[in-house]
């Protein structure tokens, strides 16, 4: 039976748009986690399944594909359980910021924002000048309690000197990540998931891979100070923003950024 576009209803159009949006979000999730080949393979399998079952109406082969699909759903849940858990936790989070890159939740005056952000910016600048490596993760809507428990709980006010002392080369906590949550330094020396993305430039070290890893699994914003070059970078939503100036770092902590250089 030929397809008649005139029978399309508003409900059908909404249905198509929702499916397209779901596929797009799935594609972005797979791409950021380095599983784009798996996503492509799943799409190819679905296309073949639809052609065999609906277009050609091959009963035997179609029934085999139907069984594979029913089993495959369970296999995909097991294979991507971390991504599914991340998605559900993000949906169920009670704390949603108005802006994805807004450091402070709720409506704040610009002066108050700068007062609480500047200690981080100044600490990063001083560590950059001295080539002191650092990794600071700023929690947003996705809770980082599990990550914080891998390090030492600090629960202190954000302070420039404290940040620099924690990442001082002889400090026992300098190798791990610092977690900042609700305008406080929550923990330090924390262990982050490392990204296995093969597209990461070779000159970027383990701190950058860890920052990208947490940005792929959560909506946190990570600041990296390179121990080799002193460069300041940010990782967010599976992308890098490299070699930032003080003004760019401050702007990206308060507003939605315009990409300077991504990887």
Secondary structure, 3 states (H helix, E strand, C coil): CCCCHHHCCHHHHHHHHHHHHHHHHHHHHHHHCCCHHHHHHHHHHHHHHHHHHHHCCCHHHHHHHHHHHHHHHHHHHHHCHHHHHHHHHHHHCCCCCCCCCCCCCCCCCHHHHHHHHHHHHHHHHHHHHCCCCEEEEECCCCCCHHHHCCCEEEEEECCHHHHHHHCCCCCCCCCCEEEEECCEEEEEEECCCCCCCCCCCCCCCHHHHHHHHHHHHCCCEEEEECCCCCCEEEEECCEEECCCCHHHHHHHHHCCCCCCCCC
